[in-house]
């Protein structure tokens, strides 16, 4: 006799897989923001450095590099712990990002701490 999933079990599995998929998608979105920042594109993660290049606009300092140390997701929220470096300066960045169903940033909070010269 072949085993088949019962309807309640199928619903629970669907919910678990959907939640996992959303967490993974949201983690990928945060890592995409890190990659964009490393290409010199200003975004939420690089907002502290926007305009520091002396242009007064949204330009980022030459050589700004974000290194993700950990990325944790729970529900629609993702917490990124990263190291940022520009020249000899280094910072620790902890950011919490929440995403809506379409993958847009719904809320953002961060904490930036200078680590001194690297």
N, CA, C and O atoms as CSV, one atom per row, in Angstrom:
chain,resi,resn,atom,element,x,y,z
A,1,UNK,N,N,0.839,-1.166,0.000
A,1,UNK,CA,C,0.000,0.000,0.000
A,1,UNK,C,C,0.896,1.245,0.000
A,1,UNK,O,O,1.796,1.365,0.831
A,2,UNK,N,N,0.652,2.142,-0.910
A,2,UNK,CA,C,1.420,3.376,-1.000
A,2,UNK,C,C,0.890,4.371,0.030
A,2,UNK,O,O,-0.318,4.543,0.192
A,3,UNK,N,N,1.828,5.019,0.720
A,3,UNK,CA,C,1.392,6.015,1.695
A,3,UNK,C,C,1.120,7.342,0.995
A,3,UNK,O,O,1.816,7.714,0.050
A,4,UNK,N,N,0.131,8.025,1.458
A,4,UNK,CA,C,-0.233,9.324,0.886
A,4,UNK,C,C,-0.333,10.343,2.014
A,4,UNK,O,O,-0.696,10.010,3.142
A,5,UNK,N,N,-0.010,11.568,1.694
A,5,UNK,CA,C,-0.104,12.623,2.689
A,5,UNK,C,C,-1.561,12.947,2.954
A,5,UNK,O,O,-2.364,13.064,2.029
A,6,UNK,N,N,-1.886,13.088,4.202
A,6,UNK,CA,C,-3.247,13.491,4.540
A,6,UNK,C,C,-3.373,14.992,4.350
A,6,UNK,O,O,-2.368,15.702,4.365
A,7,UNK,N,N,-4.556,15.473,4.177
A,7,UNK,CA,C,-4.777,16.900,3.927
A,7,UNK,C,C,-4.202,17.791,5.026
A,7,UNK,O,O,-3.515,18.760,4.707
A,8,UNK,N,N,-4.456,17.503,6.327
A,8,UNK,CA,C,-3.872,18.372,7.359
A,8,UNK,C,C,-2.349,18.366,7.338
A,8,UNK,O,O,-1.716,19.404,7.530
A,9,UNK,N,N,-1.762,17.193,7.106
A,9,UNK,CA,C,-0.309,17.122,7.055
A,9,UNK,C,C,0.218,17.882,5.851
A,9,UNK,O,O,1.235,18.566,5.957
A,10,UNK,N,N,-0.444,17.779,4.720
A,10,UNK,CA,C,-0.030,18.519,3.527
A,10,UNK,C,C,-0.050,20.017,3.783
A,10,UNK,O,O,0.851,20.737,3.353
A,11,UNK,N,N,-1.082,20.489,4.485
A,11,UNK,CA,C,-1.172,21.914,4.800
A,11,UNK,C,C,-0.037,22.371,5.693
A,11,UNK,O,O,0.527,23.446,5.488
A,12,UNK,N,N,0.299,21.558,6.686
A,12,UNK,CA,C,1.397,21.899,7.593
A,12,UNK,C,C,2.719,21.912,6.842
A,12,UNK,O,O,3.520,22.829,7.019
A,13,UNK,N,N,2.957,20.913,6.012
A,13,UNK,CA,C,4.190,20.876,5.223
A,13,UNK,C,C,4.273,22.073,4.286
A,13,UNK,O,O,5.335,22.676,4.129
A,14,UNK,N,N,3.152,22.412,3.667
A,14,UNK,CA,C,3.134,23.571,2.777
A,14,UNK,C,C,3.506,24.848,3.538
A,14,UNK,O,O,4.301,25.651,3.049
A,15,UNK,N,N,2.939,25.036,4.722
A,15,UNK,CA,C,3.259,26.214,5.531
A,15,UNK,C,C,4.731,26.248,5.910
A,15,UNK,O,O,5.366,27.300,5.843
A,16,UNK,N,N,5.281,25.100,6.311
A,16,UNK,CA,C,6.694,25.036,6.684
A,16,UNK,C,C,7.599,25.353,5.497
A,16,UNK,O,O,8.552,26.123,5.622
A,17,UNK,N,N,7.297,24.759,4.351
A,17,UNK,CA,C,8.118,24.996,3.163
A,17,UNK,C,C,7.995,26.430,2.675
A,17,UNK,O,O,8.979,27.023,2.233
A,18,UNK,N,N,6.794,26.991,2.750
A,18,UNK,CA,C,6.598,28.379,2.335
A,18,UNK,C,C,7.373,29.318,3.249
A,18,UNK,O,O,8.033,30.241,2.771
A,19,UNK,N,N,7.300,29.093,4.557
A,19,UNK,CA,C,8.026,29.942,5.503
A,19,UNK,C,C,9.520,29.835,5.260
A,19,UNK,O,O,10.224,30.844,5.282
A,20,UNK,N,N,10.015,28.620,5.028
A,20,UNK,CA,C,11.447,28.432,4.763
A,20,UNK,C,C,11.844,29.152,3.483
A,20,UNK,O,O,12.885,29.808,3.436
A,21,UNK,N,N,11.021,29.033,2.446
A,21,UNK,CA,C,11.316,29.692,1.174
A,21,UNK,C,C,11.384,31.206,1.339
A,21,UNK,O,O,12.272,31.848,0.778
A,22,UNK,N,N,10.452,31.785,2.104
A,22,UNK,CA,C,10.466,33.232,2.324
A,22,UNK,C,C,11.696,33.659,3.111
A,22,UNK,O,O,12.300,34.684,2.794
A,23,UNK,N,N,12.077,32.897,4.128
A,23,UNK,CA,C,13.286,33.225,4.893
A,23,UNK,C,C,14.510,33.179,3.993
A,23,UNK,O,O,15.356,34.072,4.049
A,24,UNK,N,N,14.611,32.146,3.164
A,24,UNK,CA,C,15.759,32.029,2.259
A,24,UNK,C,C,15.763,33.153,1.233
A,24,UNK,O,O,16.818,33.709,0.929
A,25,UNK,N,N,14.587,33.497,0.691
A,25,UNK,CA,C,14.497,34.600,-0.267
A,25,UNK,C,C,14.946,35.897,0.376
A,25,UNK,O,O,15.696,36.663,-0.228
A,26,UNK,N,N,14.491,36.154,1.606
A,26,UNK,CA,C,14.842,37.390,2.288
A,26,UNK,C,C,16.329,37.449,2.598
A,26,UNK,O,O,16.934,38.517,2.501
A,27,UNK,N,N,16.932,36.323,2.967
A,27,UNK,CA,C,18.382,36.291,3.179
A,27,UNK,C,C,19.122,36.603,1.878
A,27,UNK,O,O,20.117,37.329,1.882
A,28,UNK,N,N,18.634,36.053,0.771
A,28,UNK,CA,C,19.249,36.332,-0.531
A,28,UNK,C,C,19.114,37.806,-0.901
A,28,UNK,O,O,20.031,38.378,-1.491
A,29,UNK,N,N,17.978,38.432,-0.563
A,29,UNK,CA,C,17.803,39.856,-0.838
A,29,UNK,C,C,18.821,40.694,-0.060
A,29,UNK,O,O,19.382,41.645,-0.604
A,30,UNK,N,N,19.062,40.348,1.204
A,30,UNK,CA,C,20.045,41.076,2.001
A,30,UNK,C,C,21.440,40.898,1.410
A,30,UNK,O,O,22.196,41.865,1.308
A,31,UNK,N,N,21.786,39.680,1.023
A,31,UNK,CA,C,23.101,39.457,0.422
A,31,UNK,C,C,23.236,40.173,-0.918
A,31,UNK,O,O,24.338,40.576,-1.293
A,32,UNK,N,N,22.130,40.337,-1.644
A,32,UNK,CA,C,22.155,41.117,-2.884
A,32,UNK,C,C,22.417,42.591,-2.586
A,32,UNK,O,O,23.114,43.258,-3.351
A,33,UNK,N,N,21.864,43.113,-1.475
A,33,UNK,CA,C,22.153,44.494,-1.072
A,33,UNK,C,C,23.630,44.651,-0.704
A,33,UNK,O,O,24.241,45.671,-1.021
A,34,UNK,N,N,24.201,43.653,-0.040
A,34,UNK,CA,C,25.633,43.681,0.285
A,34,UNK,C,C,26.448,43.733,-1.004
A,34,UNK,O,O,27.360,44.549,-1.133
A,35,UNK,N,N,26.118,42.858,-1.960
A,35,UNK,CA,C,26.848,42.825,-3.236
A,35,UNK,C,C,26.716,44.149,-3.980
A,35,UNK,O,O,27.688,44.632,-4.561
A,36,UNK,N,N,25.523,44.738,-3.968
A,36,UNK,CA,C,25.322,46.031,-4.639
A,36,UNK,C,C,26.168,47.115,-3.974
A,36,UNK,O,O,26.778,47.936,-4.659
A,37,UNK,N,N,26.204,47.118,-2.654
A,37,UNK,CA,C,27.047,48.078,-1.942
A,37,UNK,C,C,28.518,47.902,-2.291
A,37,UNK,O,O,29.251,48.881,-2.424
A,38,UNK,N,N,28.944,46.664,-2.437
A,38,UNK,CA,C,30.338,46.398,-2.798
A,38,UNK,C,C,30.655,46.810,-4.231
A,38,UNK,O,O,31.820,47.000,-4.580
A,39,UNK,N,N,29.625,46.949,-5.060
A,39,UNK,CA,C,29.806,47.470,-6.424
A,39,UNK,C,C,29.755,48.996,-6.452
A,39,UNK,O,O,29.909,49.604,-7.512
A,40,UNK,N,N,29.538,49.617,-5.288
A,40,UNK,CA,C,29.481,51.066,-5.221
A,40,UNK,C,C,28.093,51.645,-5.333
A,40,UNK,O,O,27.944,52.860,-5.464
A,41,UNK,N,N,27.065,50.805,-5.285
A,41,UNK,CA,C,25.686,51.272,-5.378
A,41,UNK,C,C,25.167,51.612,-3.985
A,41,UNK,O,O,25.247,50.790,-3.072
A,42,UNK,N,N,24.640,52.813,-3.823
A,42,UNK,CA,C,24.094,53.234,-2.535
A,42,UNK,C,C,22.763,52.526,-2.280
A,42,UNK,O,O,21.932,52.411,-3.181
A,43,UNK,N,N,22.570,52.055,-1.055
A,43,UNK,CA,C,21.314,51.425,-0.651
A,43,UNK,C,C,21.186,51.561,0.865
A,43,UNK,O,O,21.989,52.251,1.493
A,44,UNK,N,N,20.192,50.914,1.451
A,44,UNK,CA,C,19.980,51.022,2.903
A,44,UNK,C,C,21.232,50.669,3.695
A,44,UNK,O,O,21.561,51.353,4.664
A,45,UNK,N,N,21.928,49.618,3.299
A,45,UNK,CA,C,23.092,49.162,4.055
A,45,UNK,C,C,24.261,50.135,3.979
A,45,UNK,O,O,25.091,50.173,4.888
A,46,UNK,N,N,24.340,50.916,2.919
A,46,UNK,CA,C,25.474,51.824,2.737
A,46,UNK,C,C,25.112,53.280,3.006
A,46,UNK,O,O,25.904,54.174,2.710
A,47,UNK,N,N,23.941,53.528,3.556
A,47,UNK,CA,C,23.456,54.901,3.734
A,47,UNK,C,C,24.361,55.733,4.641
A,47,UNK,O,O,24.425,56.951,4.480
A,48,UNK,N,N,25.058,55.111,5.585
A,48,UNK,CA,C,25.936,55.855,6.496
A,48,UNK,C,C,27.118,56.482,5.754
A,48,UNK,O,O,27.670,57.489,6.197
A,49,UNK,N,N,27.500,55.893,4.639
A,49,UNK,CA,C,28.661,56.371,3.901
A,49,UNK,C,C,28.287,57.172,2.667
A,49,UNK,O,O,29.169,57.756,2.037
A,50,UNK,N,N,27.017,57.221,2.297
A,50,UNK,CA,C,26.590,57.950,1.101
A,50,UNK,C,C,26.942,59.424,1.256
A,50,UNK,O,O,26.642,60.037,2.280
A,51,UNK,N,N,27.564,59.977,0.261
A,51,UNK,CA,C,27.956,61.382,0.279
A,51,UNK,C,C,29.333,61.633,0.885
A,51,UNK,O,O,29.838,62.753,0.808
A,52,UNK,N,N,29.951,60.616,1.485
A,52,UNK,CA,C,31.271,60.807,2.086
A,52,UNK,C,C,32.384,60.902,1.059
A,52,UNK,O,O,33.516,61.252,1.394
A,53,UNK,N,N,32.070,60.594,-0.181
A,53,UNK,CA,C,33.090,60.658,-1.224
A,53,UNK,C,C,33.371,62.095,-1.637
A,53,UNK,O,O,34.185,62.332,-2.530
A,54,UNK,N,N,32.707,63.062,-0.998
A,54,UNK,CA,C,32.974,64.465,-1.281
A,54,UNK,C,C,32.120,65.047,-2.381
A,54,UNK,O,O,32.302,66.210,-2.741
A,55,UNK,N,N,31.195,64.279,-2.927
A,55,UNK,CA,C,30.378,64.782,-4.023
A,55,UNK,C,C,29.110,65.425,-3.519
A,55,UNK,O,O,28.464,66.163,-4.262
A,56,UNK,N,N,28.726,65.166,-2.264
A,56,UNK,CA,C,27.496,65.706,-1.730
A,56,UNK,C,C,26.270,64.923,-2.166
A,56,UNK,O,O,25.156,65.212,-1.728
A,57,UNK,N,N,26.470,63.937,-3.024
A,57,UNK,CA,C,25.359,63.124,-3.514
A,57,UNK,C,C,25.313,61.778,-2.821
A,57,UNK,O,O,25.607,61.665,-1.631
A,58,UNK,N,N,24.940,60.758,-3.581
A,58,UNK,CA,C,24.796,59.410,-3.021
A,58,UNK,C,C,26.030,58.554,-3.309
A,58,UNK,O,O,25.969,57.333,-3.163
A,59,UNK,N,N,27.131,59.153,-3.709
A,59,UNK,CA,C,28.341,58.382,-4.013
A,59,UNK,C,C,28.929,57.799,-2.737
A,59,UNK,O,O,28.833,58.395,-1.664
A,60,UNK,N,N,29.536,56.634,-2.867
A,60,UNK,CA,C,30.154,55.954,-1.731
A,60,UNK,C,C,31.662,56.139,-1.783
A,60,UNK,O,O,32.225,56.354,-2.856
A,61,UNK,N,N,32.325,56.057,-0.625
A,61,UNK,CA,C,33.789,56.182,-0.622
A,61,UNK,C,C,34.435,55.093,-1.473
A,61,UNK,O,O,33.951,53.962,-1.523
A,62,UNK,N,N,35.510,55.439,-2.127
A,62,UNK,CA,C,36.260,54.483,-2.936
A,62,UNK,C,C,36.707,53.320,-2.055
A,62,UNK,O,O,37.267,53.522,-0.977
A,63,UNK,N,N,36.457,52.127,-2.519
A,63,UNK,CA,C,36.927,50.943,-1.806
A,63,UNK,C,C,36.081,50.488,-0.634
A,63,UNK,O,O,36.501,49.600,0.108
A,64,UNK,N,N,34.889,51.070,-0.439
A,64,UNK,CA,C,34.031,50.602,0.644
A,64,UNK,C,C,33.691,49.142,0.396
A,64,UNK,O,O,33.225,48.782,-0.685
A,65,UNK,N,N,33.922,48.305,1.391
A,65,UNK,CA,C,33.653,46.876,1.254
A,65,UNK,C,C,32.875,46.377,2.463
A,65,UNK,O,O,33.262,46.616,3.607
A,66,UNK,N,N,31.787,45.689,2.199
A,66,UNK,CA,C,30.984,45.059,3.246
A,66,UNK,C,C,31.252,43.559,3.213
A,66,UNK,O,O,31.200,42.932,2.155
A,67,UNK,N,N,31.538,42.996,4.372
A,67,UNK,CA,C,31.750,41.560,4.487
A,67,UNK,C,C,30.700,41.007,5.436
A,67,UNK,O,O,30.727,41.311,6.628
A,68,UNK,N,N,29.769,40.196,4.925
A,68,UNK,CA,C,28.762,39.623,5.824
A,68,UNK,C,C,29.400,38.591,6.752
A,68,UNK,O,O,30.086,37.676,6.298
A,69,UNK,N,N,29.168,38.746,8.039
A,69,UNK,CA,C,29.692,37.800,9.031
A,69,UNK,C,C,28.630,36.759,9.365
A,69,UNK,O,O,28.948,35.584,9.546
A,70,UNK,N,N,27.364,37.186,9.450
A,70,UNK,CA,C,26.255,36.256,9.661
A,70,UNK,C,C,24.973,36.883,9.137
A,70,UNK,O,O,24.806,38.102,9.142
A,71,UNK,N,N,24.069,36.014,8.684
A,71,UNK,CA,C,22.765,36.432,8.183
A,71,UNK,C,C,21.742,35.467,8.772
A,71,UNK,O,O,21.758,34.273,8.471
A,72,UNK,N,N,20.857,35.990,9.613
A,72,UNK,CA,C,19.847,35.170,10.274
A,72,UNK,C,C,18.466,35.657,9.880
A,72,UNK,O,O,18.220,36.862,9.820
A,73,UNK,N,N,17.564,34.723,9.612
A,73,UNK,CA,C,16.207,35.085,9.212
A,73,UNK,C,C,15.199,34.405,10.115
A,73,UNK,O,O,15.356,33.246,10.501
A,74,UNK,N,N,14.147,35.167,10.445
A,74,UNK,CA,C,13.029,34.634,11.213
A,74,UNK,C,C,11.786,35.358,10.747
A,74,UNK,O,O,11.688,36.579,10.869
A,75,UNK,N,N,10.850,34.622,10.222
A,75,UNK,CA,C,9.658,35.255,9.669
A,75,UNK,C,C,10.043,36.140,8.504
A,75,UNK,O,O,10.772,35.714,7.609
A,76,UNK,N,N,9.554,37.379,8.511
A,76,UNK,CA,C,9.878,38.305,7.424
A,76,UNK,C,C,11.104,39.151,7.730
A,76,UNK,O,O,11.485,39.994,6.917
A,77,UNK,N,N,11.734,38.944,8.891
A,77,UNK,CA,C,12.880,39.759,9.306
A,77,UNK,C,C,14.198,39.025,9.078
A,77,UNK,O,O,14.300,37.812,9.257
A,78,UNK,N,N,15.200,39.801,8.677
A,78,UNK,CA,C,16.560,39.283,8.498
A,78,UNK,C,C,17.496,40.186,9.273
A,78,UNK,O,O,17.391,41.410,9.205
A,79,UNK,N,N,18.416,39.576,10.012
A,79,UNK,CA,C,19.436,40.330,10.726
A,79,UNK,C,C,20.779,40.025,10.079
A,79,UNK,O,O,21.177,38.867,9.949
A,80,UNK,N,N,21.465,41.085,9.679
A,80,UNK,CA,C,22.784,40.991,9.070
A,80,UNK,C,C,23.806,41.543,10.051
A,80,UNK,O,O,23.634,42.633,10.595
A,81,UNK,N,N,24.864,40.785,10.268
A,81,UNK,CA,C,26.020,41.279,11.019
A,81,UNK,C,C,27.159,41.310,10.021
A,81,UNK,O,O,27.521,40.282,9.447
A,82,UNK,N,N,27.725,42.498,9.813
A,82,UNK,CA,C,28.733,42.661,8.772
A,82,UNK,C,C,29.872,43.546,9.258
A,82,UNK,O,O,29.728,44.316,10.207
A,83,UNK,N,N,30.999,43.414,8.583
A,83,UNK,CA,C,32.136,44.301,8.777
A,83,UNK,C,C,32.236,45.186,7.541
A,83,UNK,O,O,32.182,44.696,6.413
A,84,UNK,N,N,32.382,46.477,7.753
A,84,UNK,CA,C,32.546,47.420,6.647
A,84,UNK,C,C,33.948,48.022,6.754
A,84,UNK,O,O,34.417,48.355,7.843
A,85,UNK,N,N,34.596,48.151,5.612
A,85,UNK,CA,C,35.931,48.742,5.573
A,85,UNK,C,C,36.015,49.727,4.417
A,85,UNK,O,O,35.492,49.487,3.329
A,86,UNK,N,N,36.687,50.842,4.683
A,86,UNK,CA,C,36.991,51.825,3.651
A,86,UNK,C,C,38.354,52.395,4.016
A,86,UNK,O,O,38.510,53.061,5.040
A,87,UNK,N,N,39.323,52.129,3.177
A,87,UNK,CA,C,40.685,52.541,3.522
A,87,UNK,C,C,41.136,51.800,4.770
A,87,UNK,O,O,41.049,50.574,4.843
A,88,UNK,N,N,41.628,52.565,5.764
A,88,UNK,CA,C,42.088,51.948,7.016
A,88,UNK,C,C,41.003,51.908,8.081
A,88,UNK,O,O,41.209,51.329,9.148
A,89,UNK,N,N,39.854,52.512,7.811
A,89,UNK,CA,C,38.763,52.540,8.786
A,89,UNK,C,C,37.930,51.270,8.692
A,89,UNK,O,O,37.774,50.688,7.619
A,90,UNK,N,N,37.397,50.851,9.836
A,90,UNK,CA,C,36.540,49.657,9.875
A,90,UNK,C,C,35.372,49.911,10.827
A,90,UNK,O,O,35.505,50.629,11.818
A,91,UNK,N,N,34.233,49.313,10.508
A,91,UNK,CA,C,33.028,49.439,11.316
A,91,UNK,C,C,32.367,48.075,11.449
A,91,UNK,O,O,32.530,47.205,10.594
A,92,UNK,N,N,31.623,47.903,12.529
A,92,UNK,CA,C,30.725,46.758,12.679
A,92,UNK,C,C,29.316,47.266,12.407
A,92,UNK,O,O,28.889,48.272,12.974
A,93,UNK,N,N,28.605,46.572,11.543
A,93,UNK,CA,C,27.243,46.943,11.184
A,93,UNK,C,C,26.318,45.790,11.549
A,93,UNK,O,O,26.543,44.645,11.157
A,94,UNK,N,N,25.272,46.113,12.307
A,94,UNK,CA,C,24.208,45.149,12.581
A,94,UNK,C,C,22.933,45.792,12.054
A,94,UNK,O,O,22.550,46.878,12.491
A,95,UNK,N,N,22.279,45.118,11.116
A,95,UNK,CA,C,21.080,45.669,10.488
A,95,UNK,C,C,19.958,44.644,10.528
A,95,UNK,O,O,20.171,43.455,10.292
A,96,UNK,N,N,18.758,45.129,10.832
A,96,UNK,CA,C,17.562,44.290,10.752
A,96,UNK,C,C,16.692,44.841,9.637
A,96,UNK,O,O,16.338,46.020,9.637
A,97,UNK,N,N,16.354,43.989,8.697
A,97,UNK,CA,C,15.516,44.369,7.577
A,97,UNK,C,C,14.279,43.491,7.573
A,97,UNK,O,O,14.369,42.279,7.767
A,98,UNK,N,N,13.125,44.103,7.352
A,98,UNK,CA,C,11.872,43.369,7.200
A,98,UNK,C,C,11.390,43.548,5.781
A,98,UNK,O,O,11.497,44.634,5.212
A,99,UNK,N,N,10.859,42.487,5.210
A,99,UNK,CA,C,10.422,42.519,3.821
A,99,UNK,C,C,8.930,42.243,3.715
A,99,UNK,O,O,8.366,41.484,4.505
A,100,UNK,N,N,8.297,42.873,2.724
A,100,UNK,CA,C,6.891,42.580,2.466
A,100,UNK,C,C,6.801,41.383,1.520
A,100,UNK,O,O,7.824,40.817,1.135
A,101,UNK,N,N,5.595,41.003,1.150
A,101,UNK,CA,C,5.382,39.824,0.311
A,101,UNK,C,C,6.036,39.959,-1.060
A,101,UNK,O,O,6.407,38.957,-1.672
A,102,UNK,N,N,6.181,41.197,-1.547
A,102,UNK,CA,C,6.782,41.423,-2.864
A,102,UNK,C,C,8.306,41.487,-2.808
A,102,UNK,O,O,8.957,41.613,-3.846
A,103,UNK,N,N,8.880,41.403,-1.612
A,103,UNK,CA,C,10.326,41.455,-1.479
A,103,UNK,C,C,10.898,42.852,-1.337
A,103,UNK,O,O,12.106,43.046,-1.473
A,104,UNK,N,N,10.032,43.836,-1.063
A,104,UNK,CA,C,10.494,45.206,-0.834
A,104,UNK,C,C,10.766,45.399,0.654
A,104,UNK,O,O,10.140,44.756,1.498
A,105,UNK,N,N,11.697,46.281,0.964
A,105,UNK,CA,C,12.016,46.552,2.363
A,105,UNK,C,C,10.832,47.256,3.018
A,105,UNK,O,O,10.421,48.332,2.585
A,106,UNK,N,N,10.292,46.639,4.062
A,106,UNK,CA,C,9.155,47.196,4.794
A,106,UNK,C,C,9.617,47.970,6.023
A,106,UNK,O,O,8.993,48.962,6.402
A,107,UNK,N,N,10.701,47.528,6.645
A,107,UNK,CA,C,11.292,48.284,7.751
A,107,UNK,C,C,12.788,48.000,7.820
A,107,UNK,O,O,13.266,46.953,7.384
A,108,UNK,N,N,13.508,48.965,8.381
A,108,UNK,CA,C,14.964,48.878,8.453
A,108,UNK,C,C,15.436,49.572,9.724
A,108,UNK,O,O,15.030,50.697,10.017
A,109,UNK,N,N,16.288,48.897,10.466
A,109,UNK,CA,C,16.943,49.464,11.645
A,109,UNK,C,C,18.388,48.986,11.616
A,109,UNK,O,O,18.664,47.848,11.235
A,110,UNK,N,N,19.301,49.850,12.016
A,110,UNK,CA,C,20.683,49.376,12.081
A,110,UNK,C,C,21.446,50.036,13.215
A,110,UNK,O,O,20.992,51.004,13.826
A,111,UNK,N,N,22.604,49.487,13.471
A,111,UNK,CA,C,23.529,50.026,14.455
A,111,UNK,C,C,24.919,49.920,13.831
A,111,UNK,O,O,25.324,48.858,13.359
A,112,UNK,N,N,25.631,51.029,13.840
A,112,UNK,CA,C,26.968,51.085,13.268
A,112,UNK,C,C,27.937,51.487,14.357
A,112,UNK,O,O,27.722,52.482,15.050
A,113,UNK,N,N,29.006,50.719,14.512
A,113,UNK,CA,C,30.003,51.001,15.544
A,113,UNK,C,C,31.370,51.055,14.891
A,113,UNK,O,O,31.782,50.104,14.227
A,114,UNK,N,N,32.083,52.171,15.075
A,114,UNK,CA,C,33.424,52.306,14.528
A,114,UNK,C,C,34.369,51.368,15.268
A,114,UNK,O,O,34.321,51.253,16.493
A,115,UNK,N,N,35.232,50.698,14.500
A,115,UNK,CA,C,36.200,49.774,15.092
A,115,UNK,C,C,37.603,50.339,15.059
A,115,UNK,O,O,38.539,49.678,15.509
A,116,UNK,N,N,37.773,51.537,14.541
A,116,UNK,CA,C,39.103,52.125,14.477
A,116,UNK,C,C,39.843,51.687,13.223
A,116,UNK,O,O,39.268,51.064,12.330
A,117,UNK,N,N,41.104,52.016,13.171
A,117,UNK,CA,C,41.925,51.691,11.984
A,117,UNK,C,C,42.192,50.200,11.941
A,117,UNK,O,O,42.453,49.552,12.955
A,118,UNK,N,N,42.115,49.686,10.725
A,118,UNK,CA,C,42.349,48.237,10.525
A,118,UNK,C,C,43.816,47.949,10.364
A,118,UNK,O,O,44.203,46.793,10.187
